Amino acid sequence: CAPCAPLPQFTFFVVQKCFRRACSCREVLLVICPLLTTLAESILVDQLFPALSALRKRAGVARADNGRALVALNSLQQAVDYAGQLVAVVRAAAAETFGEHAPLAEGPIGVIEAVAGELGGQGQEAARELADDLLPTAWLLLEWQMASYVIGASGKGATGHEPGGEGANGESSPPREAAAADDEEGPPPADTMPSTRMLQKLMASLEALRPKLRPEPYAATVEALAVALAARMEEGVLSKRFNELGAIQLQDELRRIVEALSGATDGSVRHCFARLTQTAFLLNASSVNEAVSLMAEACATAADGDGGARAERLTAEEA
């Protein structure tokens, strides 16, 4: 079980116990509603929220090796979960006990949900900090930025030399026709791709982190990591040149990254790489006309969807 501070569990246990005891008297106007309002405002707003906020602040920036920050992140999520349970209990009691006064419960419920929203926002911020710590910055700067996707027959990036002619030792290199035929062999093996070692290290870091976090903040961290990684990779793609084999390799690398990060959580991060995936798809088109047609279809599909789907796609100008 991921470590948490005891404060959220104890606080919500007391609040829920007091509320249930009050409901047993069935005095809605004189006892239950005033007590519920006091519990929501005096305990959750004035006591629990400041205490958890201070806990997160004292813990410092969330990092994989900062145990106090991980405890704070788990505690924030635990409070959000307990708040949701409390809201469900109050709504059920209002439907069963309050009768015509049931709408009076909505005020305290709004307060509880507001506290949960604020604590959840702090949890999301901490998850983004943790994702920044896990982001493979060295790989992005040293390997991804320098990797060439103009790939020759050897499976390596272009060196600037034309096939044919004499090599450095004076021997004849393969003729143009042979090199062109070799180009059809496909992209290099997966274990030689720029992302292979990065993925191995990143998956090891996530596997070590998983038991230290509750499922919700862990999933939020993986998604934030995917968003940040996709954004940094997209910047690099715009500065690169691609030939046919390079475009195939990019598509394969993206597939492996998406599958690895999605496999690290119960959800999927495919939507985080939607723009990069579309870029690789367009680069693999057999002609400019085909790429234009594919882009037109994508724009038409996005126009039929919601704003979030459109935001995750390339615009016509970007394409």
N, C-alpha and C positions, 0 to 999 in steps of 0.2 A: 504494500500500500504506500502511495506517495506521501511523504511527510507534510503535515499541515500544522498550523498553530491551533491550539485548542479553542481559541476565542469564538470563532464562528459557530462551532458545534454547541458549545455551552450557551451562547447567547440565544440562538434560535430555539434550543430546547426549552429554556426558561420562558421565552416569549410565547411559544406555542402551548406550553403547559398552562400558563396564566390565561391565555385566551380560551382554551378548552374548559378550564374550571369556571370561567365567567359565563360561558355559554350554557353551563348546566343550570344556572339560575333563571335563564330565559328572560331576563330583564334587559331588553334591547336598548331602550332609550336611556335608562338610568345607569346601567352597568356595562353592558358589552361594548357598545359603540364608544363611550368615553375611554374605557380601558384600552380598546384597540388603537384609538388615536394616540393615547399616551405611549403605548408600547412602540408604535411605529416612529413617533417623533422623538421621544425622549431616549429610547434605547437604541433604535437602529440609526437614526439620523445623528443624534447628539453624542452617542457613545461608540457604537460599532464602526460607523463609517470613518470617523477621525482616527480610531485606533488602527484599523487596517491600512488606512492611507499612510499613517506614520510608520507602520511596520514595513511597508514597501519602500518608503523613503529611506529609512535606516538601512535597509538591506543593500542599497546601492543598485548600480546598473545590473540588469539580468544577464548573466553569463553562465555557460555550462558548468564552470568550476566554482560558481558562487552559490553555495548551498543555502545561505540565508535568503537570497533572492528567489530561489526555486521554491522555498517554503512559503514566502510571501505570495508568489504567483499561485501556488496551490490553494492557499488560504482565501485569496480573492475569488477563485473559482468555486470553492466550497461554499462561501457566503452567497454567491449568486445561485447556486443549486438549492441551498436551504431557503432562500427568499422565494424561489419558485414554488417550493413545497408549501411554504407558509401561505402564499397567495391561493394555492389550490385548497388548503384547509379553510381559509376564510370564505372563499366563494361557496364551498360546500356547506359551511355552517350558515351562511346568509340565506342560501336557498332553502335550508331545512328549518331554520329557527327564526330568521328575521321577519318573515312574512312580508307585509306591505312596506316594511322599513329596509328591505334588502338593498335598495340603492344607496343607503347610508354607508355601506361597506366600501363603496368605490373610492371614497376619499382616502382612507388609510391604505387601501390596496394600491392606489396611485403613488403614495409615498414609498411603500415597500418596493414597487417596481422601479421608481426613480433611483433609490439607493442601489438596487441591483444593477441598473444600467450604468451608474457611475463607477461601481466597483468592476463591472465587466469591461468598461472602457480602460480602466487602469490595467486590467489583465491583458487586454489586447496590446496596449503599449509595451508592457513587459515582454510579451511574446515577440513583438517586433525587435526589441532590443536583443533578445536571445537569438533570434534569426540572424541579426547582423553579426553576432559573435560567431555563429556557425558558418556564415557565408564564406566560401572558399576564395577569399580576396587575392591571395598569392597566386592561385591558379588563374584567376581572371586576368590579373595584370601580367603575369610572366608567360603563361602557356596559351591561354585562349586568345589574348590580343596578338601574340606572335605567330599563332598557328596559321599556316597557309591552306586554303581550300582550292587552290589550283593544283590538282593532284595529277601526277604523271603515272606512267606504267609501273613504277616501282612502289606505288602506294604512298610516296612521300610528297610533300608540298613542292611546288615548282622552285627551281634554283636559278632560273633566269637563262639556262643554257638550252639551246634548240637541239632536238634529237638529230642524230646524224653528224658526220664530220669526225674530227679527231678528239680524243679525250685528253686528259691532262698528262698521261704517260705516253702520248704519241700513238696509241693504238686506235684503230677505227672503232667508233661506237656504232650501235645498231642503226640501220638505215631508218628513214622516216616511216616507211611503210610498216616495218616491224614494230616500231614504237607505237604507231597508231593502232595496230592490231592489239598490242598489249594493253592499251587504254581501256579495252572492253572487258578486262578481267574483273572490274568492279573496285569498290573502295577497299582500303586496307582492312586487315582483321580488326575485330573489336578491341583486342588487347593492346593495339598500337594507337588507338584514337586518343586525341588530347584529353577527353573527359574520363578515361578509364580509371586512372589512379585517383583523380579527384573524387569520383563516385565511390570508390572503395573506402577512402578516408571519411567521406561525408556520411556514408551509411554506418560506418563503425561509430562515429560520433553520435548519430541519432539513436542507434541501438543502445549506447551507454546512457543516453539521456532519458529514454522511454520510462524506465522504472522510477525515475526521480520526479516525474510529473503526472498529474491526473490526466485522464484521456483528453479532456477538452482543451486545456492549455497546450498539451503536446501537439494535438492536431492543428491548433492555431499557429504554433511555432513552425510546423512543417509547411503550412500554407504560406505564412509570411516569408519563409526561406525561399519557397518556390517563386513567389512574386518578385523578391529582390534579385534572385539569380536570373530569372527570365529578363528582367529589365536591364541588368548589366550585360547579359549575352546579346540582347537586342542592340545595344549601343555598339558592341563589337562587330556584329553582322553588317551594320551600315558602312563600316570602314573596310570591309573585305571584298575581294574579288573571288568569283566562283567559276569553275568549269563544271562539266557534267558530273564527273566523279566527285568533285567537291560538294556539289549540291546534294548528291546521294548520301555522302558521308554526313553532312549536316542533318539531314532528315533522320538518319539512323541514330546519330548521337542524341538528338532531341527525343526520339522515341525511347531510348535507353534511360535518359535522365527522368522523363515523365514516369516511366514504369517503375523506376527505382524509388522515387519520392512518393508516388502513389502507394507503392507496396510498403512504405514505412509507416503508413497510417491507414485507418479504416476507410477513409474517403478517397477522393481523387484530386490531383492537382493539375489535371489536363487543361482546365480553363485558364490557369495561370500562364501557360505557355501557348495560348491560342494565337497570339500575334506572331510569335516565332515559328509556330507550326505552319501558319499560313504563308509566311515568308519562304520557308523551305519548300512548300508545295508549289509556289509560284516559280521558284528557281528551278524546279524539276520539270517545268513545262517544256514541251518539245519545240515550241516556237513562241515568238512574241504574241502572235495572234491568239494562240491557245492560252497564254497567261492573261491576256486581256479578257478573254471569254470567262476564264475561271474567276477573275476578279469581279466581273460584272455579276456573275451568279452569286458570289459571296456577298456583294453589296445588296443585291435583291433579297437574299435570305436575311441579312441583318435588318433591312428595312421592315421586314415582317415581324421581327422579334422585339425584345424590350431594349431599353437604353443600355443595360449592363452588357448585353450581347454585342451591341454596336461598339461599345467602348473597348471590347476585347479584340476587335478586328482592325486590320489596316484600313486606313482611308484610301481613296483612289489616288490622292497625291502621294502618299507614302509608298504605295505599290509602284 
